[in-house]
């Protein structure tokens, strides 16, 4: 419940990282990977919204992606373009 609440109220990667740490997760990927999935209706809304030009929510928005990639590498997940 708390992880899902964080998904709804956090508006930047930095905010979600702080939320994740508050849950006791050292890695934000733990929060993402351990608590359910995006509801189908919300998934559609997110995907539709990706086509709309927007400003980054935070100057360090790339930090979250970098952290996710590093964690995936540690777990041995291959992210090649041919996959």
SULVENDA-V451672 format. One record per residue. RES is the residue in one small letter. PHI is phi in whole degrees, 0 to 359 (* if undefined). D_CENTER is the distance of its C-alpha to the mean C-alpha in Angstrom with 2 decimals. Layout:
res->RES phi->PHI d_center->D_CENTER
res->RES phi->PHI d_center->D_CENTER
//
This chain:
res->x phi->* d_center->16.25
res->x phi->293 d_center->14.89
res->x phi->296 d_center->11.32
res->x phi->294 d_center->11.70
res->x phi->298 d_center->13.41
res->x phi->300 d_center->10.73
res->x phi->300 d_center->8.41
res->x phi->279 d_center->11.64
res->x phi->259 d_center->12.93
res->x phi->285 d_center->10.50
res->x phi->248 d_center->10.98
res->x phi->209 d_center->9.53
res->x phi->302 d_center->7.20
res->x phi->297 d_center->10.46
res->x phi->298 d_center->10.94
res->x phi->291 d_center->7.87
res->x phi->297 d_center->8.98
res->x phi->298 d_center->12.40
res->x phi->299 d_center->11.72
res->x phi->301 d_center->10.41
res->x phi->298 d_center->13.52
res->x phi->294 d_center->15.62
res->x phi->281 d_center->14.95
res->x phi->93 d_center->16.38
res->x phi->265 d_center->13.51
res->x phi->293 d_center->14.27
res->x phi->254 d_center->11.19
res->x phi->297 d_center->7.68
res->x phi->298 d_center->7.37
res->x phi->302 d_center->10.17
res->x phi->295 d_center->8.53
res->x phi->296 d_center->6.07
res->x phi->278 d_center->9.26
res->x phi->261 d_center->11.86
res->x phi->235 d_center->11.58
res->x phi->63 d_center->12.51
res->x phi->222 d_center->11.07
res->x phi->287 d_center->10.73
res->x phi->301 d_center->14.38
res->x phi->305 d_center->16.40
res->x phi->294 d_center->17.55
res->x phi->290 d_center->14.21
res->x phi->302 d_center->13.03
res->x phi->300 d_center->16.25
res->x phi->297 d_center->15.86
res->x phi->295 d_center->12.55
res->x phi->298 d_center->14.24
res->x phi->299 d_center->17.41
res->x phi->291 d_center->15.88
res->x phi->294 d_center->14.70
res->x phi->278 d_center->18.46
res->x phi->265 d_center->19.16
res->x phi->302 d_center->19.53
res->x phi->206 d_center->17.61
res->x phi->271 d_center->17.28
res->x phi->302 d_center->14.22
res->x phi->285 d_center->13.11
res->x phi->202 d_center->13.59
res->x phi->304 d_center->15.60
res->x phi->258 d_center->13.20
res->x phi->302 d_center->10.23
res->x phi->290 d_center->10.80
res->x phi->298 d_center->10.41
res->x phi->297 d_center->6.71
res->x phi->298 d_center->7.59
res->x phi->298 d_center->10.71
res->x phi->295 d_center->9.63
res->x phi->298 d_center->7.78
res->x phi->298 d_center->11.05
res->x phi->298 d_center->13.21
res->x phi->294 d_center->12.18
res->x phi->298 d_center->12.75
res->x phi->299 d_center->16.00
res->x phi->300 d_center->17.04
res->x phi->274 d_center->16.75
res->x phi->80 d_center->18.86
res->x phi->276 d_center->16.70
res->x phi->269 d_center->18.34
res->x phi->239 d_center->16.65
res->x phi->269 d_center->19.89
res->x phi->293 d_center->20.70
res->x phi->272 d_center->23.34
res->x phi->284 d_center->21.22
//
